[in-house]
Amino acid sequence: MIPADHNELFAWTLAITAGYVVMGYLLELIRMRRVGKPLGRSLGGGVKRVFDGLTLAVSLLLLMGVVYPSVMELIGDTRLFAIVAGLAGVLYSLHALVPEDVA
């Protein structure tokens, strides 16, 4: 059960990213209920969570491409993956400049 064409490759990317985002929110809800925090505006980090999910999806597909050459053929040009990896590096590096206790 591996992606067989470009549409399936994009569907896998969307499904992995969406699954990551949903799992992140569910885990956050469980943690908040466990410590008794109100749900209100505490649920945040949406953009970061989507970005992290997309990074996970891209990384998994690249690793899958190493094991299954047909997936690597579908990926073909890896510029999209390099852009995601580059953005991740830049954003995390910039974020590290400001300590959390200051933000």
C-alpha positions in Angstrom: 0.0 0.0 0.0 2.3 2.7 -1.3 1.5 5.8 -3.5 1.0 4.7 -7.1 0.6 8.0 -8.8 1.0 11.8 -8.1 -2.6 12.1 -6.8 -2.0 9.3 -4.3 1.3 10.9 -3.3 -0.4 14.2 -2.5 -3.3 12.4 -0.8 -0.7 10.6 1.5 0.9 14.0 2.2 -2.5 15.5 3.1 -3.6 12.5 5.2 -0.3 12.3 7.2 -0.4 16.0 7.8 -4.1 16.1 8.8 -3.6 13.0 11.1 -0.6 14.7 12.8 -2.7 17.9 13.4 -5.7 16.0 14.7 -3.5 13.8 17.0 -1.7 16.9 18.3 -5.0 18.6 19.2 -6.4 15.4 20.8 -3.2 14.9 22.9 -3.4 18.6 24.0 -7.0 18.2 25.0 -6.2 15.1 27.0 -3.3 16.9 28.8 -5.5 20.0 29.5 -8.3 17.9 31.0 -5.8 15.9 33.1 -4.4 19.1 34.7 -7.9 20.8 34.8 -7.2 23.7 32.5 -10.2 25.4 30.8 -10.2 24.6 27.1 -10.9 28.2 25.9 -8.1 29.9 24.0 -5.4 27.5 25.4 -5.5 25.4 22.2 -3.0 27.1 20.0 0.0 26.6 17.8 -2.1 25.8 14.7 0.4 27.1 12.1 3.3 25.3 13.9 1.4 22.1 14.2 0.5 22.1 10.4 4.1 22.9 9.6 5.3 20.1 11.8 2.8 17.7 10.3 3.9 18.6 6.8 7.5 18.1 7.8 6.6 14.6 9.1 4.7 13.8 5.9 7.6 14.9 3.6 10.2 13.0 5.7 8.2 9.8 5.8 7.6 9.9 2.0 11.3 10.5 1.4 12.2 7.6 3.6 9.6 5.5 1.8 11.2 6.5 -1.4 14.5 5.0 -0.2 12.8 1.6 0.4 10.4 1.7 -2.6 12.1 3.2 -5.8 8.6 3.7 -7.4 7.8 6.3 -4.7 11.1 8.1 -5.3 10.2 8.1 -9.0 6.9 9.7 -8.1 8.6 12.3 -5.9 11.0 13.0 -8.8 12.1 16.6 -8.3 12.8 17.0 -4.6 12.7 20.8 -4.7 9.4 20.9 -2.8 10.9 18.7 -0.1 14.1 20.8 0.0 11.9 24.0 0.4 10.0 22.4 3.4 13.3 21.3 5.0 14.9 24.7 4.4 11.9 26.6 5.8 11.9 24.3 8.9 15.5 25.1 9.5 15.1 28.8 9.1 11.9 29.1 11.2 13.3 27.0 14.0 16.6 28.9 14.0 14.8 32.2 14.1 12.5 31.0 16.9 15.5 29.9 18.9 16.8 33.5 19.0 14.0 34.5 21.4 13.9 32.6 24.7 10.5 31.4 25.6 10.4 33.3 28.9 10.7 36.6 26.9 8.1 35.8 24.3 
